């Protein structure tokens, strides 16, 4: 099955579909998310959940003209996904203490990562913390703000191609669905 090149607002692909996100679409989703946040919340800092949440987090922080920090949470050990549950690898930034914080990740599925990041951020005693993701699922945990709802497997522009040795190749996870 070939992925759509972009998603129409309000259209939720079937769970067995792929959503191939271009850099242009990613930029527009970040802009839409920043607008939603700005209309309803006045954050003082943005914290992106590393690894992939730092990408939309940094873009949103730039649009909102705010300082950006990161918090590292992973399910990986080396290159392999080995953990069923996420684990914190770094403390929340101390710069979040006493401030209104926007906590950003690229997607929310079960909500485990966001809940863990929320707990870690609350440990530094922010004035307030809200959550935002580029994508949310149609069912389950919802962040305070999200740009698009989809049940499709999202192919992010930074994940389309990866290095194998010294060569940049189509990510093996998407070889069968991407025309390259």
N, C-alpha and C positions, 0 to 999 in steps of 0.2 A: 504494500500500500504506500502510495506516495504522500508525503505530508503536504498540507496546504502551505503556501508561501506566507500567508498572514491570516489572522483571525478577524472576523467581523465582530464588532461590538455586540455583546449579548448572545453570540453564537457559542454554544458549548459543544465541542467535538465529542464523539463517542470515546469511551475509555480506551479502545483499541487503536485510536488514531494518534498521529504525531502532529505536534504543532511546531513547525520550523520557524523560529523567531529570527528575523534579520536584525542587524545592528540598528537600522532605521526604526523598526517596530519597537525594539527594546528602548530606544531613546524616547519614543512617543509614550510608551507605557510609564517610563520614569517621570516624564513631564506630567502626565495625567495623575500619577500617584502624588507627586509634589503639590499639584493644585488641590487635590482632595485634602491633603494634610494642612496646607496653608489656610484653607477655608474654615477649618474646624479646630485647629490646634496650633499653638505657637511654641514649637520646640526650640530649645537653645543649643542642643547638640544632637548629632545623628550617630548611632552606633550600628555598624554593619556586622552581621554574623558571618565570620569567615568559615568557609572559603568563599562560596559564591555570593553570599549576601553582601559582601563588601562592594561588589560591582554596582548593583542598583543603589546601595547605601551611599557610596561616594558621589554618584551622579545626582541623587536627590539632595544630598548635603550641598553640592555645588549650586544647584538650582535655587535652593532656599538660602544660600550664602551663609552656611553654618559650618562650624568645626565638625570634623569627622574622625571617629575612632572605631576600633574594631574589637571584637570579642571572638575568640576562636573556639568553635565547637565542631566535633567531627564524629563520624561513624567509621572512619578509616584508620588503618594502621599501615603505613607505607602507601602502596598503591591499591590495596585491597579493602573493600568494605567488609569489615569483620564484626562490627558491633550491631546488635539489634537496636540498642538504645544509644542515643547520642551521649558524648562525654565532653565536659568542658576542659579545654587545654590552656586557657588563660583566664585571668580574672577580668571582670568588667572594668572599663577604664575609670580611674579615680576622678577624672574630669567630669564625670556624670553626677557626682555628689552634689545634692542640692539644686540640680537643674532639671528642666523639662526635657525628657529624652525621647527621641524617636528611634525605636529598635527595628532594623530592617533586615529581611532575608529575601532570597529570590523566590521561594515558593513555600507554602504551608500544605502539608498533607495530614499527618496525624496531630500535629501541634506540639509534639514532644520537644523538638529543638527550640521552638519559640518559648515554651513554658520554662525550659531549662535556662534559656537566655534571660527571660524575665526575672527569674529567681536570682540569678547571678547579678543582674543589674540592680535589683532591689537591695542587694547586699551592700552596695555603695551609697544607699540612701538618696536616690534622686527625689526631686520635688514631685515629679510625676513621670510615668513611662507609658508610652503607647506603642503599638506594634504595626508594622506595615510590610506587605510583601507584593512582589510583582504579580504573582499568581496565587489563587486559592482554588480549592476543590469545591465542587457543588455541594458536597456534604461534609460534615465534620467541623473541625476547629476553624474559626474565622479570625483573622487578625482585625485590629481596629480599622485598618485601611488596606485595600488591595486594588490593583489596577484591572485585573481580568480574572474571571472564573473559567476554569477549564478542567476537564477530567482527562485530557489528552496527555501523552508523554511529551514534555516540552524539550525541544532541542534548542539550547541556548547558543547564541552566536559564538561565544567563547569556547564552546564545547563541541562544535561541529568537527573541528580538526584538532588532532593531538599529535605529539611527537612519539614516534616509535623509533628508538635509536636516535639517529640524526635526521630522520625524514618526517615531514609533516604529512599526515595521512588522515583520511576520514576516520572519525572515531569508530572503532570496531562495533560499538553498541548500536550505531546507526547505519552501518554499511548497506543493509538490505532496504532501507527506506530513503536514503539520499541519493540523488542522481549527481554524481561528481565525475 
